[in-house]
Amino acid sequence: MAYRETEKVRSRKDAVRRRILEAVRGRLAAGGFSAATMSRLARDAGIATGTLYRYFPDRAELFAEAFRVYTQREVDNFVQAAAAGASCAGRLANAVRSFAERAIEGHRFAYAMLAEPTEPEVEEQRLLYRRAYTRELHKLLREGMRAGEFAEQDAQVAAAGIVGAIGEALIGPLSPPARAGVDGRLAPRERARLIQSIVQFCLRAAGARETAA
């Protein structure tokens, strides 16, 4: 008779898997991918290194899975924020502001997720989620153009440009957080000014007929 896992065993394995993925998040937030060695992650998750390899045969597979989990949460947050508001301009401002606030709050983690060089498997996932953000912005821009809120333009190009601009302004080498130092910390006033500047830039890129707060 073939062995079949019990619900208790599956629940225990799921709990260990969640601890491993949380350990990855902690290490990425503290020091990026270079800080996330398999031995450190196993220690953080409270398991033996050999046990970690039974769940994830190598770093590439582990990082790709962690990237999928945590970036999907960000995409979901972005979509939720983009649905909140009475106007398309307001919804665009909400989505950009929400993303920027989270990226600035967790600057080191955001850099790891968006730009830090790492395994090709993670780079592949990055491209998928850049497309997801672009797709959501494309839909919102098209809706805004139909409503007469945004200027007529190539919505696909505009959406891709906004995605690139947000990332560069938040975690690129010329961004204010990058110039602030290794932890990317900004004073509250600088942080508010940066977020508002990014929001206003994105609204102008969309060709918003009126400024959204």
N, CA, C and O of each residue as an XYZ file, in Angstrom:
852
protein
N       0.846     -1.200      0.000
C       0.000      0.000      0.000
C       0.880      1.248      0.000
O       1.808      1.363      0.801
N       0.585      2.169     -0.892
C       1.379      3.391     -0.985
C       1.175      4.259      0.251
O       0.078      4.346      0.804
N       2.274      4.904      0.670
C       2.194      5.783      1.839
C       1.453      7.057      1.482
O       1.715      7.678      0.452
N       0.515      7.441      2.355
C      -0.227      8.688      2.158
C      -0.059      9.548      3.404
O      -0.307      9.099      4.523
N       0.363     10.778      3.196
C       0.578     11.683      4.324
C      -0.722     11.965      5.044
O      -1.773     12.133      4.426
N      -0.633     12.014      6.359
C      -1.802     12.386      7.136
C      -1.942     13.904      7.153
O      -1.003     14.621      6.806
N      -3.096     14.385      7.549
C      -3.321     15.825      7.643
C      -2.352     16.453      8.635
O      -1.890     17.576      8.433
N      -2.047     15.731      9.699
C      -1.121     16.248     10.702
C       0.277     16.426     10.119
O       0.938     17.432     10.379
N       0.722     15.457      9.336
C       2.045     15.543      8.726
C       2.090     16.691      7.721
O       3.059     17.449      7.683
N       1.041     16.818      6.908
C       1.004     17.911      5.934
C       1.009     19.269      6.629
O       1.664     20.209      6.178
N       0.272     19.356      7.727
C       0.222     20.618      8.465
C       1.593     20.968      9.034
O       2.008     22.127      9.010
N       2.292     19.955      9.547
C       3.625     20.191     10.108
C       4.590     20.630      9.014
O       5.388     21.543      9.223
N       4.526     19.995      7.859
C       5.410     20.367      6.753
C       5.114     21.779      6.258
O       6.028     22.541      5.945
N       3.846     22.114      6.192
C       3.473     23.466      5.769
C       4.007     24.507      6.742
O       4.452     25.580      6.334
N       3.960     24.183      8.034
C       4.456     25.114      9.050
C       5.962     25.316      8.906
O       6.454     26.439      9.019
N       6.695     24.228      8.658
C       8.141     24.341      8.456
C       8.436     25.165      7.201
O       9.343     25.997      7.202
N       7.677     24.934      6.144
C       7.879     25.677      4.903
C       7.653     27.170      5.127
O       8.403     28.001      4.614
N       6.617     27.508      5.893
C       6.355     28.922      6.185
C       7.496     29.525      6.987
O       7.881     30.669      6.744
N       8.048     28.773      7.943
C       9.166     29.284      8.743
C      10.387     29.533      7.860
O      11.109     30.511      8.054
N      10.613     28.651      6.898
C      11.747     28.829      5.991
C      11.572     30.103      5.171
O      12.508     30.891      5.035
N      10.389     30.301      4.632
C      10.144     31.484      3.803
C      10.210     32.761      4.631
O      10.678     33.790      4.142
N       9.751     32.708      5.867
C       9.873     33.874      6.747
C      11.340     34.147      7.071
O      11.748     35.300      7.215
N      12.123     33.086      7.184
C      13.554     33.257      7.434
C      14.221     33.952      6.243
O      15.095     34.799      6.426
N      13.813     33.596      5.040
C      14.345     34.258      3.852
C      14.007     35.743      3.893
O      14.867     36.588      3.641
N      12.759     36.058      4.209
C      12.361     37.464      4.265
C      13.205     38.235      5.280
O      13.649     39.350      5.010
N      13.418     37.636      6.435
C      14.209     38.297      7.463
C      15.636     38.567      7.013
O      16.179     39.647      7.246
N      16.235     37.579      6.367
C      17.617     37.755      5.900
C      17.709     38.775      4.765
O      18.650     39.567      4.716
N      16.743     38.760      3.862
C      16.762     39.734      2.773
C      16.591     41.148      3.310
O      17.236     42.081      2.831
N      15.726     41.305      4.301
C      15.505     42.626      4.895
C      16.726     43.113      5.648
O      16.959     44.317      5.751
N      17.508     42.178      6.174
C      18.677     42.563      6.966
C      19.917     42.788      6.120
O      20.713     43.681      6.409
N      20.090     41.979      5.069
C      21.340     42.100      4.326
C      21.299     41.665      2.885
O      22.340     41.599      2.232
N      20.115     41.364      2.368
C      20.006     40.986      0.971
C      20.317     39.519      0.724
O      20.506     38.744      1.661
N      20.366     39.152     -0.544
C      20.557     37.756     -0.908
C      21.896     37.209     -0.425
O      21.991     36.030     -0.085
N      22.918     38.036     -0.391
C      24.226     37.555      0.044
C      24.215     37.115      1.498
O      25.039     36.297      1.908
N      23.287     37.653      2.282
C      23.206     37.288      3.695
C      22.381     36.030      3.922
O      22.353     35.494      5.029
N      21.709     35.559      2.877
C      20.787     34.440      3.024
C      21.446     33.133      2.608
O      21.070     32.537      1.598
N      22.432     32.684      3.388
C      23.036     31.381      3.132
C      22.118     30.294      3.656
O      21.291     30.539      4.535
N      22.263     29.102      3.119
C      21.394     28.007      3.527
C      21.574     27.673      5.009
O      20.599     27.357      5.691
N      22.793     27.739      5.506
C      23.021     27.413      6.918
C      22.363     28.452      7.828
O      21.771     28.097      8.847
N      22.465     29.730      7.464
C      21.830     30.779      8.260
C      20.317     30.658      8.217
O      19.644     30.825      9.234
N      19.791     30.370      7.048
C      18.339     30.243      6.918
C      17.820     29.061      7.727
O      16.767     29.147      8.359
N      18.557     27.966      7.703
C      18.147     26.810      8.493
C      18.137     27.159      9.976
O      17.204     26.804     10.697
N      19.168     27.849     10.423
C      19.234     28.259     11.823
C      18.081     29.198     12.174
O      17.461     29.056     13.229
N      17.797     30.144     11.301
C      16.705     31.083     11.554
C      15.353     30.378     11.612
O      14.472     30.761     12.382
N      15.204     29.345     10.787
C      13.935     28.607     10.745
C      13.827     27.563     11.837
O      12.771     26.959     12.020
N      14.929     27.343     12.573
C      14.907     26.369     13.657
C      14.954     24.931     13.192
O      14.392     24.045     13.835
N      15.631     24.693     12.062
C      15.748     23.338     11.532
C      17.202     23.068     11.159
O      18.021     23.985     11.095
N      17.508     21.802     10.915
C      18.847     21.430     10.471
C      19.025     21.805      9.000
O      18.056     21.858      8.243
N      20.268     22.062      8.604
C      20.537     22.423      7.214
C      20.101     21.308      6.268
O      19.585     21.577      5.184
N      20.310     20.061      6.678
C      19.878     18.932      5.847
C      18.371     18.920      5.644
O      17.883     18.572      4.569
N      17.642     19.300      6.680
C      16.179     19.371      6.569
C      15.773     20.445      5.572
O      14.844     20.251      4.788
N      16.463     21.570      5.598
C      16.173     22.652      4.652
C      16.339     22.162      3.220
O      15.519     22.478      2.358
N      17.388     21.399      2.962
C      17.615     20.904      1.609
C      16.560     19.892      1.178
O      16.357     19.695     -0.020
N      15.881     19.245      2.130
C      14.799     18.342      1.752
C      13.582     19.123      1.246
O      12.810     18.623      0.427
N      13.424     20.338      1.739
C      12.316     21.186      1.285
C      12.677     21.946      0.008
O      11.851     22.105     -0.891
N      13.915     22.406     -0.053
C      14.385     23.180     -1.205
C      15.782     22.676     -1.567
O      16.732     22.931     -0.827
N      15.925     21.972     -2.682
C      17.206     21.358     -3.041
C      18.354     22.336     -3.210
O      19.512     21.960     -3.027
N      18.054     23.607     -3.562
C      19.134     24.574     -3.721
C      18.617     25.982     -3.467
O      17.412     26.211     -3.365
N      19.557     26.922     -3.369
C      19.214     28.318     -3.084
C      18.322     28.923     -4.159
O      17.402     29.683     -3.858
N      18.597     28.583     -5.408
C      17.838     29.173     -6.507
C      16.358     28.845     -6.385
O      15.508     29.720     -6.552
N      16.052     27.591     -6.097
C      14.649     27.189     -5.961
C      14.011     27.863     -4.755
O      12.863     28.303     -4.822
N      14.750     27.946     -3.655
C      14.233     28.590     -2.451
C      13.979     30.070     -2.692
O      12.913     30.579     -2.345
N      14.939     30.764     -3.279
C      14.778     32.198     -3.521
C      13.629     32.473     -4.492
O      12.869     33.424     -4.309
N      13.508     31.636     -5.525
C      12.428     31.838     -6.490
C      11.073     31.675     -5.824
O      10.147     32.436     -6.103
N      10.951     30.685     -4.945
C       9.685     30.487     -4.236
C       9.389     31.646     -3.293
O       8.262     32.139     -3.248
N      10.396     32.084     -2.539
C      10.203     33.223     -1.636
C       9.835     34.471     -2.433
O       8.975     35.246     -2.015
N      10.473     34.661     -3.557
C      10.172     35.826     -4.394
C       8.722     35.779     -4.865
O       8.027     36.794     -4.834
N       8.260     34.603     -5.303
C       6.873     34.475     -5.761
C       5.897     34.831     -4.644
O       4.939     35.575     -4.855
N       6.150     34.295     -3.466
C       5.232     34.520     -2.339
C       5.169     35.995     -1.968
O       4.084     36.566     -1.870
N       6.333     36.614     -1.760
C       6.344     37.982     -1.235
C       6.021     39.023     -2.298
O       5.415     40.048     -1.987
N       6.410     38.784     -3.534
C       6.061     39.743     -4.569
C       4.587     39.665     -4.908
O       3.979     40.686     -5.231
N       3.992     38.475     -4.844
C       2.555     38.377     -5.089
C       1.777     39.187     -4.059
O       0.755     39.792     -4.384
N       2.252     39.200     -2.836
C       1.604     40.019     -1.816
C       1.672     41.493     -2.199
O       0.703     42.231     -2.017
N       2.804     41.916     -2.723
C       2.947     43.310     -3.132
C       2.034     43.640     -4.313
O       1.418     44.705     -4.351
N       1.955     42.728     -5.264
C       1.061     42.944     -6.405
C      -0.385     43.035     -5.924
O      -1.143     43.894     -6.374
N      -0.762     42.145     -5.008
C      -2.126     42.168     -4.471
C      -2.412     43.496     -3.770
O      -3.493     44.063     -3.924
N      -1.447     43.986     -3.005
C      -1.617     45.282     -2.334
C      -1.763     46.409     -3.356
O      -2.578     47.316     -3.187
N      -0.964     46.337     -4.413
C      -1.011     47.355     -5.458
C      -2.380     47.357     -6.138
O      -2.970     48.416     -6.354
N      -2.879     46.174     -6.472
C      -4.186     46.058     -7.125
C      -5.288     46.583     -6.210
O      -6.195     47.287     -6.654
N      -5.200     46.234     -4.938
C      -6.208     46.702     -3.983
C      -6.195     48.229     -3.886
O      -7.252     48.860     -3.881
N      -5.005     48.819     -3.807
C      -4.905     50.276     -3.719
C      -5.397     50.935     -5.000
O      -6.007     52.003     -4.961
N      -5.127     50.288     -6.147
C      -5.541     50.848     -7.431
C      -7.050     50.785     -7.632
O      -7.583     51.421     -8.541
N      -7.734     50.025     -6.795
C      -9.193     49.933     -6.887
C      -9.889     50.914     -5.959
O     -11.109     51.064     -6.020
N      -9.131     51.582     -5.103
C      -9.712     52.479     -4.093
C      -9.645     53.919     -4.567
O      -8.560     54.460     -4.778
N     -10.796     54.534     -4.732
C     -10.818     55.925     -5.153
C     -11.980     56.204     -6.082
O     -12.478     55.308     -6.764
N     -12.408     57.456     -6.103
C     -13.561     57.825     -6.927
C     -13.179     58.118     -8.363
O     -14.045     58.105     -9.237
N     -11.925     58.377     -8.631
C     -11.471     58.712     -9.980
C     -10.268     57.858    -10.339
O      -9.602     57.304     -9.465
N      -9.999     57.758    -11.630
C      -8.828     57.002    -12.072
C      -7.544     57.673    -11.599
O      -6.591     56.989    -11.225
N      -7.509     58.998    -11.612
C      -6.329     59.711    -11.132
C      -6.107     59.438     -9.653
O      -4.974     59.222     -9.221
N      -7.180     59.447     -8.877
C      -7.062     59.146     -7.453
C      -6.616     57.726     -7.200
O      -5.842     57.470     -6.278
N      -7.095     56.797     -8.010
C      -6.702     55.393     -7.856
C      -5.239     55.193     -8.210
O      -4.533     54.437     -7.544
N      -4.777     55.877     -9.271
C      -3.363     55.795     -9.631
C      -2.503     56.362     -8.503
O      -1.484     55.775     -8.140
N      -2.913     57.497     -7.956
C      -2.163     58.095     -6.855
C      -2.134     57.159     -5.649
O      -1.094     57.014     -5.007
N      -3.257     56.527     -5.338
C      -3.308     55.598     -4.201
C      -2.357     54.425     -4.394
O      -1.630     54.047     -3.475
N      -2.368     53.850     -5.598
C      -1.530     52.677     -5.865
C      -0.052     53.025     -5.774
O       0.724     52.300     -5.151
N       0.336     54.133     -6.395
C       1.744     54.542     -6.380
C       2.171     54.902     -4.967
O       3.253     54.510     -4.530
N       1.340     55.638     -4.249
C       1.687     56.039     -2.880
C       1.843     54.821     -1.969
O       2.782     54.745     -1.177
N       0.913     53.869     -2.088
C       0.977     52.666     -1.257
C       2.250     51.879     -1.519
O       2.918     51.438     -0.584
N       2.586     51.703     -2.799
C       3.799     50.974     -3.152
C       5.033     51.702     -2.619
O       5.923     51.081     -2.038
N       5.082     53.018     -2.819
C       6.244     53.800     -2.395
C       6.421     53.765     -0.885
O       7.545     53.642     -0.398
N       5.343     53.870     -0.149
C       5.439     53.847      1.311
C       6.031     52.535      1.807
O       6.887     52.532      2.692
N       5.578     51.416      1.238
C       6.093     50.114      1.674
C       7.557     49.941      1.274
O       8.355     49.392      2.033
N       7.902     50.417      0.068
C       9.284     50.270     -0.398
C      10.244     51.100      0.439
O      11.354     50.657      0.733
N       9.830     52.296      0.822
C      10.699     53.143      1.642
C      10.810     52.580      3.060
O      11.884     52.605      3.661
N       9.704     52.079      3.583
C       9.724     51.511      4.936
C      10.664     50.313      5.020
O      11.396     50.155      5.997
N      10.640     49.478      3.998
C      11.524     48.308      3.963
C      12.491     48.411      2.803
O      12.474     47.583      1.892
N      13.342     49.439      2.839
C      14.183     49.756      1.678
C      15.097     48.600      1.298
O      15.215     48.278      0.116
N      15.743     47.969      2.271
C      16.688     46.885      1.949
C      15.962     45.697      1.336
O      16.459     45.081      0.393
N      14.799     45.377      1.863
C      14.002     44.280      1.318
C      13.513     44.636     -0.085
O      13.537     43.794     -0.983
N      13.073     45.874     -0.275
C      12.604     46.308     -1.595
C      13.725     46.214     -2.627
O      13.489     45.799     -3.762
N      14.948     46.598     -2.237
C      16.074     46.506     -3.160
C      16.325     45.053     -3.557
O      16.575     44.754     -4.725
N      16.255     44.152     -2.574
C      16.457     42.737     -2.868
C      15.395     42.222     -3.837
O      15.697     41.472     -4.765
N      14.153     42.634     -3.610
C      13.066     42.165     -4.450
C      13.110     42.755     -5.861
O      12.784     42.072     -6.832
N      13.504     44.002     -5.969
C      13.389     44.706     -7.244
C      14.654     44.716     -8.089
O      14.575     44.738     -9.317
N      15.812     44.701     -7.453
C      17.001     45.000     -8.259
C      18.264     44.229     -7.912
O      19.153     44.142     -8.759
N      18.393     43.676     -6.743
C      19.664     43.064     -6.357
C      20.016     41.892     -7.275
O      19.180     41.013     -7.487
N      21.238     41.859     -7.827
C      21.643     40.730     -8.668
C      21.581     39.419     -7.893
O      22.030     39.341     -6.750
N      21.029     38.407     -8.516
C      20.908     37.113     -7.854
C      20.735     36.024     -8.906
O      21.054     36.234    -10.076
N      20.231     34.863     -8.498
C      20.111     33.727     -9.402
C      19.180     34.013    -10.593
O      18.230     34.785    -10.458
N      19.441     33.402    -11.747
C      18.582     33.594    -12.927
C      17.122     33.245    -12.671
O      16.226     33.856    -13.253
N      16.877     32.261    -11.797
C      15.499     31.878    -11.502
C      14.714     33.031    -10.884
O      13.527     33.207    -11.159
N      15.391     33.811    -10.047
C      14.738     34.975     -9.445
C      14.542     36.068    -10.489
O      13.512     36.742    -10.496
N      15.517     36.247    -11.362
C      15.390     37.244    -12.422
C      14.181     36.933    -13.311
O      13.484     37.844    -13.758
N      13.941     35.664    -13.562
C      12.774     35.272    -14.351
C      11.482     35.669    -13.636
O      10.545     36.168    -14.259
N      11.444     35.443    -12.323
C      10.261     35.823    -11.554
C      10.091     37.333    -11.524
O       8.968     37.836    -11.564
N      11.206     38.058    -11.452
C      11.140     39.524    -11.473
C      10.439     40.019    -12.730
O       9.590     40.909    -12.669
N      10.791     39.449    -13.845
C      10.189     39.865    -15.105
C       8.690     39.602    -15.095
O       7.914     40.427    -15.575
N       8.279     38.471    -14.558
C       6.848     38.149    -14.495
C       6.091     39.183    -13.674
O       4.996     39.598    -14.055
N       6.660     39.598    -12.562
C       5.941     40.532    -11.706
C       6.040     41.966    -12.188
O       5.145     42.764    -11.909
N       7.089     42.314    -12.896
C       7.105     43.622    -13.566
C       5.970     43.675    -14.588
O       5.295     44.693    -14.738
N       5.781     42.573    -15.273
C       4.670     42.505    -16.220
C       3.330     42.632    -15.503
O       2.403     43.253    -16.023
N       3.224     42.046    -14.309
C       1.969     42.133    -13.560
C       1.660     43.577    -13.181
O       0.527     44.032    -13.340
N       2.661     44.300    -12.679
C       2.453     45.716    -12.358
C       2.098     46.510    -13.616
O       1.193     47.344    -13.601
N       2.817     46.242    -14.694
C       2.566     46.960    -15.945
C       1.156     46.677    -16.452
O       0.472     47.575    -16.943
N       0.729     45.424    -16.330
C      -0.601     45.055    -16.786
C      -1.688     45.807    -16.010
O      -2.655     46.291    -16.599
N      -1.522     45.902    -14.683
C      -2.516     46.615    -13.877
C      -2.538     48.098    -14.207
O      -3.605     48.707    -14.291
N      -1.362     48.677    -14.393
C      -1.305     50.094    -14.759
C      -1.886     50.328    -16.145
O      -2.570     51.325    -16.375
N      -1.621     49.429    -17.052
C      -2.155     49.554    -18.401
C      -3.683     49.605    -18.362
O      -4.296     50.437    -19.031
N      -4.297     48.716    -17.578
C      -5.758     48.707    -17.477
C      -6.274     50.017    -16.895
O      -7.264     50.571    -17.373
N      -5.594     50.509    -15.854
C      -6.030     51.745    -15.215
C      -5.865     52.947    -16.156
O      -6.733     53.819    -16.203
N      -4.779     52.994    -16.887
C      -4.563     54.090    -17.827
C      -5.604     54.074    -18.947
O      -6.127     55.122    -19.327
N      -5.903     52.890    -19.470
C      -6.918     52.785    -20.508
C      -8.274     53.256    -19.981
O      -9.005     53.970    -20.667
N      -8.594     52.849    -18.766
C      -9.859     53.271    -18.164
C      -9.892     54.788    -18.001
O     -10.908     55.426    -18.279
N      -8.778     55.363    -17.550
C      -8.702     56.807    -17.377
C      -8.819     57.564    -18.684
O      -9.413     58.641    -18.729
N      -8.250     57.003    -19.762
C      -8.374     57.640    -21.070
C      -9.816     57.599    -21.565
O     -10.310     58.577    -22.125
N     -10.484     56.476    -21.361
C     -11.881     56.382    -21.781
C     -12.759     57.369    -21.014
O     -13.726     57.905    -21.554
N     -12.406     57.601    -19.739
C     -13.181     58.526    -18.911
C     -12.808     59.978    -19.148
O     -13.440     60.880    -18.599
N     -11.785     60.211    -19.963
C     -11.348     61.574    -20.228
C     -10.478     62.164    -19.137
O     -10.245     63.373    -19.121
N      -9.989     61.329    -18.219
C      -9.138     61.815    -17.130
C      -7.671     61.864    -17.522
O      -6.929     62.721    -17.040
N      -7.247     60.959    -18.386
C      -5.855     60.882    -18.798
C      -5.726     61.239    -20.279
O      -6.648     61.024    -21.065
N      -4.577     61.781    -20.641
C      -4.318     62.128    -22.037
C      -4.227     60.875    -22.895
O      -3.755     59.833    -22.439
N      -4.676     60.979    -24.127
C      -4.556     59.869    -25.063
C      -3.083     59.609    -25.363
O      -2.337     60.527    -25.703
N      -2.679     58.364    -25.236
C      -1.292     57.987    -25.494
C      -1.230     56.473    -25.598
O      -2.245     55.794    -25.443
N      -0.046     55.943    -25.860
C       0.158     54.497    -25.872
C       0.194     54.033    -24.417
O       1.197     54.228    -23.730
N      -0.884     53.423    -23.947
C      -0.994     53.060    -22.535
C       0.033     52.014    -22.128
O       0.493     52.009    -20.986
N       0.397     51.128    -23.052
C       1.384     50.094    -22.725
C       2.747     50.716    -22.463
O       3.430     50.359    -21.503
N       3.133     51.650    -23.324
C       4.422     52.321    -23.144
C       4.410     53.152    -21.863
O       5.375     53.138    -21.099
N       3.320     53.871    -21.633
C       3.228     54.693    -20.425
C       3.280     53.840    -19.169
O       3.944     54.205    -18.198
N       2.584     52.705    -19.177
C       2.578     51.824    -18.011
C       3.975     51.280    -17.723
O       4.412     51.254    -16.572
N       4.672     50.846    -18.771
C       6.038     50.337    -18.593
C       6.959     51.439    -18.079
O       7.804     51.193    -17.218
N       6.797     52.648    -18.604
C       7.625     53.761    -18.154
C       7.388     54.111    -16.704
O       8.333     54.417    -15.977
N       6.122     54.070    -16.265
C       5.811     54.373    -14.867
C       6.409     53.330    -13.944
O       6.965     53.669    -12.899
N       6.300     52.048    -14.324
C       6.888     50.983    -13.499
C       8.392     51.200    -13.344
O       8.928     51.096    -12.241
N       9.065     51.501    -14.445
C      10.507     51.734    -14.375
C      10.866     52.960    -13.564
O      11.834     52.947    -12.803
N      10.087     54.021    -13.723
C      10.375     55.260    -13.000
C      10.196     55.095    -11.492
O      10.999     55.600    -10.708
N       9.147     54.393    -11.094
C       8.920     54.179     -9.659
C      10.099     53.429     -9.045
O      10.618     53.824     -8.001
N      10.516     52.351     -9.694
C      11.625     51.574     -9.157
C      12.912     52.374     -9.082
O      13.632     52.308     -8.085
N      13.204     53.131    -10.134
C      14.433     53.916    -10.146
C      14.410     54.998     -9.078
O      15.426     55.245     -8.428
N      13.273     55.641     -8.890
C      13.175     56.723     -7.903
C      13.222     56.211     -6.470
O      13.591     56.946     -5.554
N      12.847     54.945     -6.278
C      12.791     54.402     -4.920
C      14.040     53.644     -4.509
O      14.497     53.767     -3.373
N      14.607     52.850     -5.439
C      15.734     51.992     -5.038
C      16.924     52.080     -5.983
O      17.931     51.407     -5.762
N      16.834     52.893     -7.030
C      17.950     53.047     -7.956
C      19.127     53.764     -7.319
O      18.971     54.381     -6.266
N      20.304     53.698     -7.933
C      21.501     54.302     -7.336
C      21.433     55.816     -7.177
O      22.173     56.388     -6.377
N      20.553     56.466     -7.930
C      20.415     57.920     -7.820
C      19.234     58.334     -6.947
O      18.974     59.526     -6.783
N      18.529     57.377     -6.394
C      17.342     57.678     -5.596
C      17.730     58.283     -4.245
O      18.820     58.007     -3.744
N      16.867     59.094     -3.653
C      17.142     59.638     -2.315
C      17.423     58.572     -1.262
O      18.343     58.756     -0.465
N      16.670     57.453     -1.213
C      17.024     56.427     -0.221
C      18.428     55.868     -0.412
O      19.130     55.614      0.566
N      18.844     55.673     -1.667
C      20.189     55.151     -1.921
C      21.249     56.145     -1.457
O      22.279     55.747     -0.913
N      21.001     57.426     -1.667
C      21.956     58.439     -1.235
C      21.956     58.605      0.282
O      22.910     59.138      0.849
N      20.889     58.148      0.939
C      20.800     58.303      2.390
C      21.721     57.346      3.130
O      22.014     57.559      4.306
N      22.178     56.303      2.463
C      23.067     55.374      3.138
C      22.587     53.951      3.030
O      21.620     53.662      2.324
N      23.258     53.065      3.727
C      23.034     51.632      3.561
C      21.632     51.206      3.939
O      21.094     50.286      3.323
N      21.004     51.851      4.948
C      19.670     51.431      5.354
C      18.568     52.195      4.643
O      17.390     51.879      4.813
N      18.927     53.193      3.850
C      17.940     53.923      3.076
C      16.969     54.738      3.897
O      15.897     55.088      3.403
N      17.311     55.055      5.147
C      16.383     55.771      6.013
C      16.314     57.245      5.648
O      17.335     57.899      5.437
N      15.093     57.753      5.578
C      14.864     59.164      5.310
C      14.127     59.786      6.489
O      13.349     59.120      7.171
N      14.380     61.062      6.717
C      13.614     61.789      7.725
C      12.166     61.857      7.266
O      11.904     61.836      6.064
N      11.221     61.939      8.194
C       9.799     61.943      7.822
C       9.449     62.969      6.749
O       8.685     62.665      5.833
N       9.994     64.173      6.848
C       9.668     65.197      5.868
C      10.220     64.829      4.496
O       9.545     65.016      3.484
N      11.448     64.306      4.459
C      12.043     63.895      3.183
C      11.251     62.742      2.573
O      11.030     62.684      1.364
N      10.837     61.839      3.438
C      10.055     60.686      2.975
C       8.738     61.142      2.347
O       8.379     60.693      1.258
N       8.025     62.023      3.026
C       6.749     62.515      2.500
C       6.947     63.252      1.188
O       6.148     63.105      0.263
N       8.016     64.053      1.103
C       8.283     64.812     -0.107
C       8.608     63.881     -1.274
O       8.155     64.108     -2.396
N       9.393     62.836     -1.012
C       9.741     61.888     -2.064
C       8.490     61.181     -2.586
O       8.289     61.085     -3.797
N       7.658     60.689     -1.680
C       6.461     59.976     -2.091
C       5.552     60.878     -2.926
O       5.043     60.464     -3.967
N       5.353     62.115     -2.459
C       4.496     63.033     -3.200
C       5.080     63.359     -4.566
O       4.342     63.492     -5.541
N       6.397     63.489     -4.642
C       7.036     63.780     -5.930
C       6.841     62.624     -6.908
O       6.581     62.847     -8.091
N       6.965     61.393     -6.418
C       6.772     60.225     -7.280
C       5.321     60.151     -7.750
O       5.056     59.878     -8.920
N       4.386     60.394     -6.836
C       2.966     60.377     -7.201
C       2.685     61.419     -8.280
O       2.032     61.119     -9.279
N       3.176     62.640     -8.082
C       2.929     63.701     -9.050
C       3.581     63.389    -10.402
O       3.004     63.676    -11.451
N       4.769     62.808    -10.376
C       5.426     62.429    -11.631
C       4.573     61.417    -12.393
O       4.378     61.548    -13.601
N       4.068     60.411    -11.685
C       3.267     59.372    -12.336
C       1.960     59.935    -12.885
O       1.512     59.526    -13.956
N       1.349     60.861    -12.167
C       0.130     61.497    -12.662
C       0.411     62.307    -13.930
O      -0.380     62.295    -14.873
N       1.543     63.006    -13.939
C       1.902     63.766    -15.140
C       2.199     62.816    -16.302
O       1.837     63.090    -17.447
N       2.862     61.694    -15.997
C       3.151     60.720    -17.046
C       1.861     60.146    -17.628
O       1.789     59.838    -18.818
N       0.846     60.005    -16.779
C      -0.446     59.513    -17.245
C      -1.217     60.573    -17.999
O      -2.192     60.267    -18.685
N      -0.785     61.826    -17.878
C      -1.516     62.915    -18.515
C      -2.783     63.258    -17.780
O      -3.800     63.581    -18.393
N      -2.725     63.188    -16.443
C      -3.910     63.472    -15.637
C      -4.398     64.895    -15.900
O      -3.612     65.841    -15.953
N      -5.709     65.022    -16.064
C      -6.305     66.332    -16.359
C      -6.259     67.251    -15.151
O      -6.208     68.474    -15.280
N      -6.278     66.631    -13.958
C      -6.176     67.440    -12.739
C      -5.361     66.670    -11.723
O      -5.327     65.440    -11.757
N      -4.719     67.361    -10.839
C      -3.823     66.732     -9.871
C      -4.615     66.011     -8.793
O      -5.575     66.561     -8.253
N      -4.223     64.788     -8.477
C      -4.823     64.041     -7.373
C      -3.925     64.191     -6.164
O      -2.703     64.105     -6.289
N      -4.493     64.410     -5.021
C      -3.697     64.602     -3.803
C      -2.993     63.327     -3.412
O      -2.276     63.299     -2.411
